Each structure stands twice: as structure tokens, then as C-alpha cells.
Amino acid sequence: MERIVLCLMVVFSGTVAHKSSLQRPDRFLIRMRQLIDIVDQLNSFVNDLDPEFLPAPEDVKRHCERSALSCFQKVQLKSANAGDNEKKISVLTKQLMRKLPPTNAERRQKQRHTCPSCDSYEKKPPKEFLERLKSLIQKMIHQHLS
């Protein structure tokens, strides 16, 4: 009987220790994956978007990724014609603008880096704008994981 109780205690304490060592989900990665999904959905409407040229950062310097992402987020993608897709594009654009949760590296970082302004980036058509946005998000995910 004592052996059974001892075994149960060992199993129970191992389970409790395992649960306490689990990390909470990485909110930053979850949000970045949501952004990729949103960009993919917007790509399906690329022919319905207003053909206006938009500032699209490319070859973003290290530590300027969030600044470049905010440039993408400031742009208001518009539908070229009224209809069902206009509302979908509007909803996706609003979801794209949601802020990112802070990362541990950003919390530790004290100094601010000088990054180019949004106006300094070359303007591109919506298709290339979305491609560059997706590329930046993927770069940020890769940097976060390494």
C-alpha cells in the first residue's frame, strides 16, 4: 500500500512540475501568423483593389522592422468598386492595423534606432505592396525565432 501511495505521489509531483514548466503561448508569433493569413486573404482580392501606388518598404534595416510594419499598417487599402468585396477588404484592412504585442527583446532594449520615414519608401502597386508586407512579416517571424 505504501508503495502505491509513493508511486502516486511521484506521478502527481511529476505532472505538477511538467505543467508549471509549460510556457504560455507566444502572442507575438500568433499575431504574426494571423497577419500572414490576412495578407493571403487580401491577395485573393488584389484585382478588386484600387490600383493606387502605395509606399512599400523593402530591404528593411535590422531594428527597423516594426517601423516598416507600421508604414504598411498606415496605408488604407481601398476597393476599386463597390460590392461584397468592398466590405471584406475593409474588415481585413482593419485587422491588419491592430498593434503587435511587445516582445521580450523590445522590453529589454533601451536605445531607439533611427529608421526611414514612411514617405521615403518607394511606392508600388497593391500586388507588390502585399508581397513586400508578407516578406517583412516572415522576416520578423524568423528573427523572433532565432
N, C-alpha and C positions, 0 to 999 in steps of 0.2 A: 504494500500500500504506500509506504514511504517513497519507494522508487517511482511509482506512478505520479505521485504529487510532485516529486522532484523533477521528473521529466516534463510534466505540465508547466511547472514554473519556468523551466529553461525555454520551452517553446514559447510561452507567453512573453517572457522578457525579450526574446529574440524578435518577436513580432512587434513589440512596442519600440524596440531600438530601430528596427527597419523603417517603421512608419515615421519616426521622428527624423530620420536621416534623409527622407524624401524632400526634394526641393519643390518649391511652388512653381507653377508654370511660368515660363519666361514671357511676360506680357509683351515685351518688345518684339520678340520673334513672332508671336501670334499676330500682332498688329501688322508686321511687315508682310506676313503671308496673306493677310486679308487685303493689303494694298495690291499685292500681285494679282489676286483674284479680281479685284476691282478694275485694274488696268486691262486684264484679259477680257473682262466683260465690255469695257469701253472700246476695246479693239474690234469687237463684233459690230459696233455701231459707227466705226470710223468713216464709212461712206455717208452717214447721216449727220456728221459733224460739220459745223461751219468751217469753210476752208481757210479761215484767218490764220496767219502765221503767228506762232506762239514762242516765247523765249524758252529754249530747251537746253539746259546745262549739259555739257559733255566734258569728259576728262576732268572731273572734279578733283581738286586737290584733297589730300588727306586732311581730316578735321573740318572740312567744309561741306561734308555730305548733308548734314541736317540743314544747313543754309540753302544748299541747292534744292533739297527736297521742299523747303518752304517756298522757293521760287515756283516750283511745279504746282504747289498747292494754292498759290495765289491766283493762278490762271483760272479763268472761268470758261470751261468748255461749253459751247453752245450748240444746240441742234440747228441744222441748216433749214429744216422745215418743221412745221407744226405737226403733231400727231402723237401716237402712242410712244414712240421712241423719245420724244422730247422730254416726257416726264421721267423715263428710265434714266436718260442721260443726266438730267438734273439731280436725281437721287444719288446716282453713282458719283457725280462730281462733289456733292456734299459729303459723301462718305470718304472721299479722297482727302478732304480738307481737315479731317479730325486729327488732333495732335497725337504725337507719338509719346508713349510713356518714357520716362528717363531711364538711361542705362546706368549701371554701376560705374563705368568708366567716366561718364559725364558728371556724375556726382563727385568723383574724386578730382576731376580736372578743375584747376583754378584759373588758368590763363585763357584768355579769349584769343581766337585766331582771326586774322583779317581775311575775309572772304569776298569774292567779287559780288557786286550788286546784281540783282535780277535783270536789270536793264542791259548789263554788259554781255549777256549771253546771246548767241545767235538765234534768230527766230526761224522756226521750222514749221512745216505743215503738221496737222494733227497726228497723222500716222507716225511720223518720225518723232514727234513730241512724246507720244505714248511709248515708243520703243526705247527712247532715252530714259524715260521715267522708270520703266521696268528694269533697265540695265542698272540704274542707280540704286534701286531697291535691292536688287540681287547683290550688288557690291556691298551695300550696308549689311545685309544678312551675312555675307561671307566674312566681313571684318568683325562682326559681332561674335561669330562662332570661332574665330581664330585667336 
